């Protein structure tokens, strides 16, 4: 299928470029004024469809869903032999589309739509109790423990985040704990 881009005045049909980024695109069609364009790479990529060979030789396994097509993989959920037409990737596993649909109907799909963001929790436990400072005797050690325990795992957000919230939580927690130690030493003497 050949794609074309239509010029604004409609007199010219401009061919689609063969690479994703083009400088001075269509300068010959628009009286020397070209544009820098950037296309999504899939727009210029040759479409590669999976091909399934219908010819089976002696002793070769066939696809569970297409008996005339040779199997190329095994579904890691159902254990069925499947061809390239039935195969898909899900969470790093090769599964058949039918097994994926069955998992969806059972509700067994492990979708990561919720995450605990420990760096925000530890920072909040160190900052918010300052409004009612007596609670810091409990929340400061908890915030310090969470920050130190989860430091190695890094931020748990899908978006890439640095560890500065852990650093803030650790510093504030240590200051609060130091304040309480100073308070109790002063109270004891």
FIKE-203825 format. One record per residue (C-alpha): x, y, z. Coordinates in Angstrom, 2 decimals. Layout:
N
(atom (X Y Z))
...
//
This chain:
189
(atom (0.00 0.00 0.00))
(atom (1.55 3.30 -1.11))
(atom (0.98 6.28 1.16))
(atom (0.95 9.87 -0.02))
(atom (0.71 13.17 1.77))
(atom (-1.51 15.77 0.21))
(atom (-0.25 19.35 -0.12))
(atom (-2.34 22.06 1.51))
(atom (-3.58 23.50 -1.76))
(atom (-4.46 20.03 -3.02))
(atom (-2.69 20.33 -6.39))
(atom (0.20 18.04 -5.53))
(atom (0.45 14.60 -4.10))
(atom (3.65 14.34 -2.13))
(atom (5.18 10.87 -1.68))
(atom (5.78 9.66 1.85))
(atom (9.49 9.81 2.79))
(atom (11.44 6.61 3.26))
(atom (12.94 7.53 6.66))
(atom (11.45 8.88 9.91))
(atom (13.17 12.32 9.95))
(atom (13.49 14.47 6.82))
(atom (14.76 18.04 6.45))
(atom (13.38 20.30 3.70))
(atom (10.62 17.84 2.94))
(atom (8.61 18.64 -0.20))
(atom (10.69 21.71 -1.12))
(atom (10.29 20.89 -4.82))
(atom (6.48 20.88 -4.47))
(atom (6.14 24.05 -2.41))
(atom (8.28 26.58 -4.33))
(atom (11.48 25.91 -2.43))
(atom (10.09 26.15 1.10))
(atom (10.54 22.78 2.71))
(atom (9.64 21.61 6.16))
(atom (11.41 19.47 8.71))
(atom (9.14 16.54 9.47))
(atom (9.40 13.66 11.84))
(atom (7.22 10.62 11.28))
(atom (6.46 7.80 13.62))
(atom (8.88 5.02 12.58))
(atom (6.03 2.56 11.98))
(atom (4.74 4.83 9.18))
(atom (7.81 4.15 7.05))
(atom (8.64 0.63 8.22))
(atom (7.83 -2.23 5.87))
(atom (4.98 -4.21 7.34))
(atom (6.11 -7.70 8.24))
(atom (3.29 -10.14 8.81))
(atom (3.88 -13.53 10.38))
(atom (3.88 -16.27 7.84))
(atom (2.67 -19.73 8.63))
(atom (3.67 -22.65 6.51))
(atom (0.68 -24.91 5.81))
(atom (2.88 -27.80 4.77))
(atom (3.44 -30.36 7.51))
(atom (6.06 -33.05 7.28))
(atom (6.00 -36.43 8.98))
(atom (6.41 -36.17 12.75))
(atom (5.95 -32.42 12.87))
(atom (3.53 -30.95 15.42))
(atom (0.64 -28.85 14.24))
(atom (-0.94 -25.81 15.84))
(atom (-3.78 -26.60 18.25))
(atom (-6.02 -23.99 16.65))
(atom (-4.88 -24.44 13.02))
(atom (-4.38 -28.17 12.31))
(atom (-2.84 -27.54 8.86))
(atom (-0.15 -25.15 10.11))
(atom (3.10 -26.21 11.77))
(atom (3.54 -25.29 15.43))
(atom (6.43 -22.95 16.22))
(atom (5.99 -22.41 19.98))
(atom (4.40 -23.77 23.11))
(atom (1.95 -21.64 25.08))
(atom (3.41 -21.14 28.57))
(atom (-0.06 -20.89 30.11))
(atom (-2.02 -23.73 28.52))
(atom (0.84 -25.90 27.21))
(atom (-0.67 -26.06 23.71))
(atom (1.38 -26.07 20.52))
(atom (0.75 -22.80 18.68))
(atom (1.76 -21.23 15.38))
(atom (3.01 -17.70 14.71))
(atom (-0.54 -16.52 13.99))
(atom (-1.73 -17.51 17.49))
(atom (1.37 -16.45 19.41))
(atom (1.82 -13.26 21.44))
(atom (4.06 -12.01 24.26))
(atom (2.58 -11.22 27.69))
(atom (4.76 -10.31 30.69))
(atom (7.75 -11.97 29.07))
(atom (5.89 -15.22 28.37))
(atom (4.83 -16.73 25.07))
(atom (1.07 -17.28 25.23))
(atom (-1.71 -18.02 22.80))
(atom (-4.39 -15.42 22.23))
(atom (-7.02 -17.85 23.53))
(atom (-5.10 -18.43 26.77))
(atom (-4.70 -14.68 27.16))
(atom (-8.45 -14.25 26.74))
(atom (-9.09 -17.01 29.30))
(atom (-6.76 -15.30 31.78))
(atom (-8.59 -12.03 31.22))
(atom (-11.99 -13.62 31.85))
(atom (-10.73 -15.29 35.04))
(atom (-9.16 -12.04 36.20))
(atom (-5.71 -13.64 36.49))
(atom (-3.88 -11.04 34.42))
(atom (-1.25 -9.35 36.52))
(atom (-1.61 -5.76 35.49))
(atom (0.65 -3.27 37.22))
(atom (-1.84 -0.47 37.63))
(atom (-1.04 0.16 41.31))
(atom (2.32 0.73 42.92))
(atom (3.45 1.70 46.38))
(atom (5.81 4.65 46.09))
(atom (7.93 4.15 49.18))
(atom (10.07 7.25 48.73))
(atom (6.99 9.48 48.93))
(atom (5.71 7.58 51.97))
(atom (9.00 7.89 53.85))
(atom (9.27 11.59 52.97))
(atom (5.66 12.20 54.07))
(atom (6.28 10.37 57.36))
(atom (9.23 12.65 58.01))
(atom (7.58 15.97 56.99))
(atom (3.86 15.88 57.85))
(atom (4.19 14.95 61.55))
(atom (6.21 18.14 62.06))
(atom (2.85 19.93 62.11))
(atom (2.01 18.03 65.29))
(atom (5.53 17.46 66.60))
(atom (4.83 14.91 69.38))
(atom (4.04 12.30 66.71))
(atom (7.58 12.57 65.37))
(atom (8.78 10.31 68.18))
(atom (6.99 7.47 66.34))
(atom (7.08 8.55 62.70))
(atom (10.76 9.57 62.51))
(atom (12.11 6.04 63.18))
(atom (9.46 4.56 60.89))
(atom (10.38 6.97 58.07))
(atom (14.07 6.24 58.61))
(atom (13.42 2.48 58.53))
(atom (11.35 2.67 55.33))
(atom (13.91 4.90 53.62))
(atom (16.82 2.63 54.53))
(atom (14.96 -0.60 53.72))
(atom (13.69 0.57 50.33))
(atom (16.82 2.52 49.31))
(atom (18.31 -0.44 47.44))
(atom (15.20 -1.02 45.38))
(atom (15.16 2.58 44.22))
(atom (12.04 4.54 43.48))
(atom (9.11 2.27 42.70))
(atom (7.39 4.55 40.24))
(atom (7.00 3.55 36.62))
(atom (8.51 6.89 35.76))
(atom (12.20 7.17 36.37))
(atom (12.83 8.99 39.63))
(atom (15.96 9.71 41.62))
(atom (16.50 8.88 45.28))
(atom (16.48 12.45 46.57))
(atom (13.21 11.85 48.46))
(atom (14.91 9.07 50.39))
(atom (17.78 11.44 51.23))
(atom (15.34 14.12 52.45))
(atom (13.46 11.55 54.55))
(atom (16.68 10.19 56.07))
(atom (18.04 13.66 56.92))
(atom (14.75 14.85 58.44))
(atom (14.30 11.62 60.38))
(atom (17.81 11.78 61.79))
(atom (17.29 15.42 62.78))
(atom (14.01 14.54 64.52))
(atom (15.53 11.54 66.30))
(atom (18.49 13.71 67.32))
(atom (16.06 16.33 68.63))
(atom (14.23 13.74 70.72))
(atom (17.51 12.36 72.09))
(atom (18.60 15.89 73.00))
(atom (15.21 16.53 74.61))
(atom (15.40 13.37 76.75))
(atom (19.02 14.06 77.76))
(atom (18.08 17.61 78.78))
(atom (15.04 16.27 80.64))
(atom (17.15 13.69 82.50))
(atom (19.76 16.18 83.70))
//
